[in-house]
Amino acid sequence: MCGILGRFYRQPAHRSPFSKKDLATLAHRGPDGSGVYTDPHIQFGHTRLAIIDLTEGGHQPMTFDSGRYVVTYNGEIYNYLELRTELEAKGERFVSRSDTEVLLAAYKVWGRECVSHFSGMFAFALWDEREKSLFLARDRCGEKPLFYYRDGQCLSFASELKGLLPLLTSHPALDLSVVDMYLHYQYVPEPFTLLQGVQKLPAAHTLMLSLDNWFAEPVRYWSVEEPGKITGLPTDIPGILSCIREGLEEAVKLTLRSDVPVGVALSGGIDSGAIATLAQKHSSEIIHAFSVGYPGRPHYDEREQARSLAKHLGMIFHEVELPVDSFVEFFPRLVQIMDEPIADPAAFGHYSVPKAARDMGIKVLLAGIGGDELFWGYPWVTKTVGINQTLASLPWSIQQLHFYGAEPNFNDAFRIKRAVYGTAMRSVSAENPFRPTDVGSRKVEQMPAAVIRMLFDTWLVSNCLSIGDRVSMGVGVETRLPFLDVELIEIVMAMRSKHPDHTFGQKAWLRAALKGILPEEVCARPKAGFQPPVREWLFGVTTRYGNSLCNGNLIDAGVLNDKKLDSILQDMPKQGWPGLFFLYKLVLLEMWLCEVVGT
């Protein structure tokens, strides 16, 4: 896990290497070392978090094949040992024990199709000196980020906006249509960013540029909706459950591969409980488990359940308590760490877990993110399937998923924005936030997979995975997510296409598959989700920092009506959750413009 940044120049010229200041913007992602590579067309920078092959053999940027190929790479390819054996059989030879060298050899042998051979999380830029081409790639679910900006002469890229912006000659302006999206979704859906011209390479996409094909567009190489042809899968329920159990177990075993200690983020729920149980089963060491809680141990505090499971498994248990004041004090720093404005208040809790792990010397943390998205963990998602299946059964086909109709919080934003938007927002279409849901027509039986795909392409990648990456990398910890293993996902989706399970109840397949592995009380426990004292946290933040909106960037940009500012600050918190949450999103956006963009 690392930080990457670079430039690709269309015209050759003498370029100086990246400075220490340039690399320092991503030092939190890679505190164990740094490196640069430069030639007339390319500048690569890299900050290293050493996880696999702790020697200099894993140093990056790394060259291969007598210097023809150069890569700067962020992530882990979990199946690198199997790929190394396969590539050695094809004549490739290796001088290190790193997965980075395997990545380079895979590109040499398979070209841009190499990504289809990788099981893991990755974002990388690979330069072919002979072909004068740059290959950018991102993993299937989007666990690792990659931002880029391209004009007619230079493409710049980085793991984070904080690393990208200093590479640009000027700060891009706000994209008002994306501001509107953020205020609806609470995050910015890919491939958009809040800055004009800056894009995210979407999950499961590659981008191949060359001097002759400078304006090439990203190409999708995988979709959860179309997992490929998998044969020989069981058709009976016992066989299906066995497949899920074995798939998850293999995924956990792969994610345990590390040359540094591995810990587990543990709540009281089934997802993290399954990961913890299987991880301890296959680990030769006693694993450390980390959990968060809140003063007074309110009903949503899951520390006791987590402690009980950790004790049952023989793990070493650590807990962190998060007072309201600590969230309010830390808020500006949290906004900076998150890199993008993501208004999920759970981010502070998600930060505190890897922070506690790093304090104990743990550099790799397994987590249960992805279980809800793969196994129907959200009631509003299964409700969405039903809505869209009803619409698909009508005489006309639909071109757009009604994805958030079952989620009332999303609709609240339409009502509130009309009362606060400034003149600059009048040009933004009322239907603007729904653009990512344009999917074309689907048959009734195709709707479950289409909804899962939309969930992966929006909420999972742009909210959950973005938070997870930034808060863990903010303290130099690598988070690994076994539920997002490609083989597990493809097996589940293939079986689901023949035997739909969205009407069986919340996580029905997963709960049944884990019987006999997890304690019965864990399997039967209803989903609680990560539930910090949200109202107290948000009220504290908006009270402390709300005045930043006065004469602030959002007023100057015409996003907010300055004549409504008193109403925004005084009346919104009194409107209950919808008003308080909308105000929180505004304050967070204003803080982001100051802390990250620097306006």
Summary of the structure (lengths in Angstrom):
residues: 599
radius of gyration: 23.6
end to end distance: 30.0
largest distance: 70.6
contacts: 2065
relative contact order: 0.12
helix: 47%
strand: 17%
